[in-house]
């Protein structure tokens, strides 16, 4: 199961007493963008960016947000940049159960239910599950209760030796895919809680006899599938992730809808017979 998670990613903060300059420079260096390249993208000058990074100039809110956009800084971390520069946060963080998000929640529920009989779920930046359809619940048959306690975490459910891991026929490949995905998310969000989750699930033992594809075996799929056993059958799924375009709220920015697309006709036929 999943590829993105109620815990939230921790905000990035500037080193104590150093303000916005070092924080902006850290994002620029992480994105491997020179001062000149960033200046050209953001309609500024390398000199101005240099002055901001060294503390010789205080950026306006407008230029700071423009630089953050061109550096693809996540919404939560844009608030951290604004705070470090002495401005108020621009993006609210509305609890998902707030009435203001009723329409959003209803829309997500409708989307994942409409995807049935195929599995679909909603996760946040920490891979905590906020909604799931019957296809997902089917895959969680017989999972121990201690893994189903809230907050339900998709990475733990998938990689824990008491979870789905023993049922995944290509566990080594799928585990490698998920851990690499988490590493990319850590680089993007620079989140210590997400790093702690990664360190936890990365230490889960993998049986020596865990199945995996042979090195020279051709992969008859257009993307790496998750191959999982269910009641004596092997089901194959391709994962797809959807996020919200131009979110203006931290909570919404960190939500993702994951759908598991059947990768072969046998999986389609089985799911349609099981969940009509």
C-alpha positions, 0 to 999 in steps of 0.5 A, a space after each residue: 500500500 501507499 506511496 505520501 500522511 493525524 501527525 503533521 510534518 514539523 516546520 523548518 526553522 532558521 538557526 537560532 538568531 540568524 533570521 531568514 537569510 540562512 534558511 533561504 540559502 539552505 532551501 536554495 542550496 538544497 534545490 541546487 540553484 545558484 543565486 543568479 539562476 534564482 534571480 532570473 526565475 524570480 525577476 530579481 537580482 543576484 545581488 539582492 538575493 545575496 544581501 538577503 542571505 547574508 542579512 544585509 537586506 530584509 526581503 519584502 513579503 512579496 519577494 520572499 514568497 516569490 523566491 519560495 515559489 520558484 524554489 518549490 518550498 512547501 506551503 508549511 515551510 513558506 510560513 517558516 520563511 515568513 516568520 523568520 523574516 518577521 512577518 505573519 504566516 500567510 497560510 492557515 492550518 485548518 484542522 481537517 475536521 473543521 466545518 470549513 473543510 466539510 466540502 473538501 472532506 465530502 469530495 474526497 470521500 466521494 472520490 475514493 468511494 467512486 473508485 471502488 472496487 479498487 482500493 483508495 485512501 487519503 493520507 497526509 504528509 506523515 502517511 497517516 490515513 484519514 479516509 479509506 474505501 472498501 477496497 483498502 479495508 479488504 486488503 487489511 483483513 486479519 491485520 493485528 489490532 495494534 496496527 489498526 489503532 489511530 492514527 492509522 499509518 500507511 507505511 507501518 501497515 505496509 512494511 511492518 512484519 505483522 502488517 501487509 509485508 508478509 503478503 507482498 510477493 515482491 516485498 524487497 522491490 516494493 519496500 525499496 520503492 517506498 523507502 526511496 519515496 520517503 527519502 524524497 519527501 524528507 528532502 522536500 519537507 525537511 521534517 524531523 517527524 517524517 525522518 523518525 518514521 522513516 528510521 522506524 520502518 526502515 529497521 523493520 526486519 525483512 525475512 531472508 526468504 522474502 520474495 523478490 523479482 529475479 535480477 534478469 526477470 523482465 517486468 511485464 508492467 509499465 510501472 512497478 506493481 505491488 503484488 499482494 496475496 489475498 485469500 490465495 490469489 495474487 493481486 497486482 496494483 499500480 499506485 497513483 497519487 493525486 494532490 491539490 493544485 495551488 493549495 492555500 492551506 497547510 492541511 490541504 497542501 499535505 493531503 494526497 489521494 492514493 489509488 491502487 490501479 489494477 495491473 492485470 485483468 485477473 485483479 480486475 475480475 477478482 475485485 469486481 466479483 468481490 466488491 460488486 
